[in-house]
């Protein structure tokens, strides 16, 4: 039997952001592939045990004092990145090593460098096959955030994103200083780049969600054990779209993440007057948690046109009647799951190159890729033609089925996660269809 241990700090059955979707999809695959009895999740810092049928071992994250001392040590010694340091303690290292010795896994999978650091030791802590899912290249993400911060000084960029929940309250308070944010981002970009470059030496396979970032890390390190890991998405709904020509659009994303919050605010504050001139009945549904006071104030000024939806129970119904997804991202890294959600539902997309990054779609066929935000009003107006809209809808759905359908991704995961794990690791049948 193939035994798999996953070391992470993500709720496996949550879906509030792209990170949770990808991690949850991987866990669903592993559960189907090896069975719940052979899947063990070492979960760091979760507040409660997730409702899953495989083994979960809860491990407490370091105390606030330990986190602050470890953060200072990271800045002084420069051996670990800041985000690794706040999740490191010797006590936790011993607990993880004891669990691995007890479980004797065939495969160990680490969820980003924050947990992967525990396997990046001079003396290997396990003889199992070691895999790390790096998510995005955080070094690249932070550099892009710095570029936008300098180009748009009025933009209020929260550099923490989901990482903020790992920090003690005093750490989050200190990082409200704009100058300190920029200083730490520069430092963290340098530290995390060094650790990203070291990862291929400690793991049998390093996985990134973006094909472009796979190539970049291979160039930086000369290593070939770096591969693309496509996200496992639920199979989209099969009922026909009901678009009838209305100026109704949607933006999807966790607004606590800097690339979403800054980008949609920047777009609306500059383009909304022109959008309303060309399309007086323009409506934008903004779907996702974490909206800021600034975005709420803007929505109050345009109550008929900007609808802050938060969480939507029936996302399929909303997307089915909208004209297009708008993704005017100013920066970002990795594959944007909002783009894949739209492709899978045959919803036309108007996005910047950051919205299409890492996805081998053909601009003008599968989506409209436009970096000039001032061109968006006319681009969106064009998609209100139902014939144009339907043609792009069909192309988008066909592209998704060819590259990102659950069955295709299950095949990829078998190669990436279990191909050397044992003769019993057969390819499971996707349960999401």
PyMOL commands that set and color helices and strands:
alter all, ss='L'
color gray80, all
select helices_A, chain A and resi 18-34+36-38+64-77+82-85+90-103+112-119+138-151+161-166+169-174+178-202+211-221+258-278+293-301+315-321+337-344+373-383+386-403+406-418
alter helices_A, ss='H'
color red, helices_A
select strands_A, chain A and resi 4-8+39-44+55-59+107-111+129-135+205-208+226-228+248-252+283-287+306-310+324-327+349-351+368-369
alter strands_A, ss='S'
color yellow, strands_A
deselect
rebuild
show_as cartoon
